[in-house]
Amino acid sequence: MSRRMSPHRRHLRRNLGVGAGLATITLALAACSGGASGSAGDRPDDALRLAISSEMPTLDPQTVYQYEGNQVLTAVYEGLLSYSADSTDEIVPMLAKSYKISADGLTYTFALRDDVTFAGGRAMTAADVQASFERLAAPGVESQMAYMVAGVAKYQTPDDHTFVVKLKAPSSSFLSLVASPFGPKVIDSQVLEENKADNALEYLKTHTAGTGPYQLGSMTAGQEYDLTRRDDYWGSEPSFATVTVKVISDVATQLLQLEGGDLDIITGQPVATLQQFAKDADYQVEQFPTLQKANLHVKTSGTLSDVKLREALRDSIDRTTLVSQVWGDYAKVSGQMYPGGMVADGTATDTWQTAAGDLATLAKGKTITLGYIAGHTADQQASEALQAQWTDAGATVELVAVQGNDIYGLSGSLDTAPDLLFETAYPDSAHPDTWARLFWYSDLTKGNGALNYLAGGTPTADRYIDRGAAATNETVAEKAYGAAGDAIHDDVSYITLADIDDAFIMSKDLTGAGHWLPLSVTLDLRTLKRS
């Protein structure tokens, strides 16, 4: 991004919607058929090559907050807990072998593994964990993930292998944030101490100091990262001795290099390309559930102040046709206000019978503006499809391209903001608070509603969200979050459209792909193998 987001506005990263027209992809495939440099036979079987579409400004795990960066960072850094690599919401041990939560929900005690070493050779202790958690909240670091530890009252390290976190108030989402792919990563405290003059910010730009199965071998800024397997890794040895992560922004170029044998895996491709490669015997398309959701923010003031008009707009959307046109078999029609699987089936439902109804009458004489993020091909395609449906139903809808960084200021300038904003996004964890509080909270203070771009929501929903966050009983929490979703549905300040899967095009000889539910476009390099 060209400018830094404010501290509370990075809890969810947008799905960048990188795409290319079918004509572009067709040209790329035609070029590949004429031959390409390199082939699969030119690389050893224990070497893996994949691509990301944007450069990381730094390798510091506590200041990088872009989803593609995690393809590198999850290979070299680890947290106390993790989401399971089978793309479910199960939380599993990582650097902590177990944990206990006090009855009042205020104290979390983590029993640490005693066989973990950093890339530099030092054994990990509780002091390293505490230093890492404290650095996450340090003012000089300005971490975009600092909110994850904002509720901590203090830390304790009774011994080298016990780490205790005491919260100021119960938080039903805390454990999910510790396990998040964007959660607190453990950094070698000796490295932090040796570079304390600037909180190790400069050193960690180009060096790694983690506990993961890989370490940085070399890098060429803006071009690639070369990772090497660690011989002293505490866990199972990964299959690949080296991993090259190339920075290639253009999806057509990624496609060329895949077919030329210079890449083993690509992602972020448009649906037409996925459908084509799913039929190709030389490749495979691996599809995983995620927490990505396509939505419409609705401005409940101005043109759409009448809830009946908002309902008529919603009810005239044919989501089945929309999903088929834009995402094909790589998405499902949304049925809940939350991302699929985040809350129990039947909770916070968002369904309607598609019908034009009174839209033409209610929208007569009005021009409704629909915003989408400039440069995001898939977002524009979805917005155009919605515009066509509403036009057929008798409404006048104009499309407005909004610059990516400008969406964060829309809530402060509602007079000039579009009436609706289309986006696809996903949360840091599988806990409903990391969705509801950021998108729906109507009181836009103290970090709440940071992604409520058009200032929707209701005080009633706010109260339910707070009740869910403070609950120490899972059933009570889910009931509260469900009620919050129902309130938002009734207010029609947020319209859900689709739950979107991740899709990777891979060489046919790769197996064992692991994937985290809360993290898009990233694979677990611990599990991947070549057959």
VENVENTA-V643114 format. One line per field, one symbol per residue. phi: phi as a letter, one per 30 degrees, with the letter a starting at -180 (. if undefined). A space follows every 50 residues. Layout:
phi=???
This chain:
phi=.dbdddeccbdbcdddidabddddddddddddddjbdiaeddcddccbbb bbcbdcdacddcbdbbddeddddddcbbcdbbdddchbcdcbdbdcdaab cdedicbccccddcbcbdedjdddbddddddddddecdeddhddceedcd cddacbbeadbbbccccdaebdcedddddeecddccceddddddbdebhi dddddbbcbccddbbddaabeibabccbdddcddcddddcdbbccccbdc dddededdddicbcbbbidddddeddddccddbbcccbdbcdbcbbdbdc ciecdddddddddddddcdddedddcchdcabddbbdceeidbdeichdb bacdadhceeddceiccccccbdeicedddddddddeddddddjccbcdb dcdeddddcddcbddcdddbbdacaaddbdddddcdddccddddbhidhd cddchdibeddedddddddddccddddddddddddddddddhcabcbacc ddbbcbeddcbidcbcedbdhbcdddcdbcd
